């Protein structure tokens, strides 16, 4: 009854005859706060329940209970308030996968401050942009590598009121770990409103400078369906999502929905991603549920999953990019598990997915999650017919829209675009089949129009990825006087094929695409590259490829 006692009062849910979720929404009080109303509540009922297993690539290990999460976040809240942080203060966090990230998240929520997560890969100019545009006054960062050095350089241009270092001491910084232990582990509840600003993300910036995405306290529990119906978790689960704390996926998979279910979070705090090491952690700690982007599953498969005992895994999910059929099939061959795909954004929670008990179609994102009215729309906001490609949009309700961000901070133009025609526009395209399944096509700006055909890059990329020569690829368009645009593939070769780059291999890849899809979709231009341009979150920057090509074609 633990979970029911903690959050059943906040949710409305209903199921179909097969037990698949068909209705979900939230009924939150005016003063909801995840840290007080979920974490502290679990801690009161079962203080010794395991909340997180944390280990790193240096052999350290630490286990946290829900009672410790509650008391440590109280200490941190008291300490941060003593150092001038209060309701509405904008605090950036750069904490990798360090255990302090959980403590800081709950502490800032309790105070009513606004958390702004960031990746440790940022450089001086990235920090300056974020400090200026996000009105950031405080920072809590990892004393690791060049992180604090880059922040100090940026702070010379945009001064901060106070800097806190975790996992080590830095001159001129407050030592977060030792300082918080000087403060009481109890805290009287500090009032807040449910719709207060709580969390602000910087987007990954695939087409320009990052936008600032603002969420309220509604965001946290809007992730209950993510964990309960998509990850298929219970309070006995050990769940591992592979994500750095600087990105929205951290909050999708390593804290909010999972801990609302009183599950155990498995956190591997690594510096570099080595597939064999991650597989070893899954094996050692008997992880029961795994979520990772398709690229990581592809690396697992290439590494040789058969070298590890992964029998503890009962469920596996994937998001962050579209799932290639080859990855799906190989993973199922190794584990017997179907990868359950899902779609959402930093601006949202899980919008589309394959919840537990549903009938999946390999390659499909699934169907709309029950909290959202999904529309495949034309450029004027009208719904397109079944089978036609359009933009994935969410029809907005009057009043509260749980699970949808509040808006872009200080960006009226972006908000007008995002919320036009009574819809939230995701910027991603898909089509819906006659049974209601949604099939991803690509970003709005990535769709190619050639000789009257609309061609989505993902389908061609998926086919090329099945060829043993292709490690990575990106499909873009280049101008053509006759066809308007033609398809171009930028291909990174696997090590065994690198010495074969040339016209002969290009023709082989073209023939492979023609043999596996409609011939008009094949890439008429193939360029071999050592690497693809990417954002710091690892997403391919097709816009950069197009910019380069505009000077050549």
Secondary structure, 3 states (H helix, E strand, C coil): CHHHHHHHHHEEEEECCCCCEEEEEECCCCCCCHHHHHHHHHHHHCCCCEEEEEEECCCCEEEEEHHHHHHHHHHHHHHHHHCCCCCCCEEEEECCCCCHHHHHHHHHHHHCCEEEECCCCCCHHHHHHHHHHHCCCEEEEECCCCHHHHHHHHHHHCCCCEEEEECCCCCCCEEHHHHHCCCCCCCCCCCCCCCCEEEEEECCCCCCCCCEEEEECHHHHCCHHHHHHHCCCCCCCEEEECCCCCCHHHHHHCCHHHHHCCCEEEEEECCCCCHHHHHHHHHHHCCCEEECCHHHHHHHHHHCHHHCCCCCCCEEEECCCCCCHHHHHHHHHHHCCCEEEEEECCCECEEEECCCCCCCCCCCCEEECCCCCEEEECCCCCECCCCCCEEEEEECCCCCCCCECCEECCCHHHHHHHCHHHEEEEEEEEEECCCCCEEEEEEHHHCEEECCEEECHHHHHHHHHCCCCEEEEEEEEEEECCCEEEEEEEEEECHHHHHHCCHHHHHHHHHHHHHHCCHHHCCCEEEECCCCCECCCCCECHHHHHHHHHCCC
